[in-house]
Amino acid sequence: MAKKLRLDKLLSNMGLGSRSEIKKAVKQGAVAVDGKTAKDSGLIVDPDTQQVTFHGEPVVYRDTVYLMMNKPPGVISATEDGRERTVIDLLEDEDRLLSPFPVGRLDKDTVGLLLLTNDGQLAHDLLSPRKHVDKTYEAVVEGDVGEGDKAAFTEGVVLDDGYKTMPASLHVLKQKTAEDGQVMSTISLTIKEGKFHQVKRMFEAVGKKVVYLKRVAMGPLTLDDDLEEGTYRELTEEEVERLRAHRSAGVLKA
């Protein structure tokens, strides 16, 4: 539910101009509220119950944004950086208006599902170490991933800093042997925490190396197969409701 706000703020928040430009548009009769030409750019309006038009076009107000991105390699999961290209740089101007930020981080060379939103409470629930939100990855690993590795991941492995991970679910999807005899394993791994470089470090703990890593799911969200790397879309209402239901049902609670 949107809160009541000034007409000029509503329109500027939606990228229709600066406050001064909006004020000028109101003076020119370009803005109407509930079918009546607005006289005052400072008029308080309720976006939930009143219809605002700008040059005859309805203005659909939103104060939260939820974006699903298939993060490409080579960009970092941050809102800004002085040297590196960020995921925010991949957004169209209109999608930056509400200042979305990435929920969590994917390594620079890791691809896949990244949620961007300005819903701070939802982001907190997804990221809190106490919530134990499932994150599923697909990876290509150098080495023969077998039953011993599955058992080790189920038990929890000790990382290079001495931390023992929570139990994780490991499945081998396929394996291929290269001409040099090197076995490459394609796996699916679901973890419930998000330590720094965790997936790569877990495989290092069992003597193997991750050469490709993609996140395919986080909580109730699954990466849209139609999203190419570097592209994104808004979440559907159903996806947003699943996130909210996930939280209210206690799934995200400790």
Secondary structure as UniProt FT lines:
FT   STRAND          5..6
FT   HELIX           7..13
FT   TURN            14..15
FT   HELIX           19..27
FT   TURN            28..29
FT   STRAND          31..33
FT   TURN            34..35
FT   STRAND          36..37
FT   TURN            41..42
FT   STRAND          44..45
FT   TURN            47..49
FT   STRAND          52..54
FT   TURN            55..56
FT   STRAND          57..58
FT   STRAND          66..71
FT   TURN            73..74
FT   HELIX           87..90
FT   HELIX           93..96
FT   TURN            97..98
FT   STRAND          101..102
FT   TURN            108..109
FT   STRAND          111..117
FT   HELIX           120..127
FT   TURN            129..131
FT   STRAND          135..142
FT   HELIX           147..155
FT   TURN            160..161
FT   STRAND          169..177
FT   TURN            179..180
FT   STRAND          183..191
FT   TURN            196..197
FT   HELIX           198..205
FT   TURN            206..207
FT   STRAND          209..218
FT   TURN            219..220
FT   STRAND          221..222
FT   TURN            225..226
FT   TURN            229..230
FT   STRAND          232..234
FT   HELIX           237..248
FT   TURN            249..252
//
